[in-house]
Amino acid sequence: MINENILNGFDWSNYYTLNQLKEEFGVSQSTIYHWRTKGLKTTKIGGKPIFQKSNVLEFFNRTK
């Protein structure tokens, strides 16, 4: 479990959770896993991946 104090003041507006990324792009979890193997940068909080929005944009611009 994530200690709530660690996340106080964390700016979530610059990040997608896995579920948010799936919903935003209309893709499955396996597609996101594939993107990660192709270089989509991921950060983990409490063992769960989060995706910085700027990294997602960079990934798509690079893989056009």
PyMOL commands that set and color helices and strands:
alter all, ss='L'
color gray80, all
select helices_A, chain A and resi 4-7+12-14+18-25+29-37+53-62
alter helices_A, ss='H'
color red, helices_A
select strands_A, chain A and resi 15-17+43-45+48-52
alter strands_A, ss='S'
color yellow, strands_A
deselect
rebuild
show_as cartoon
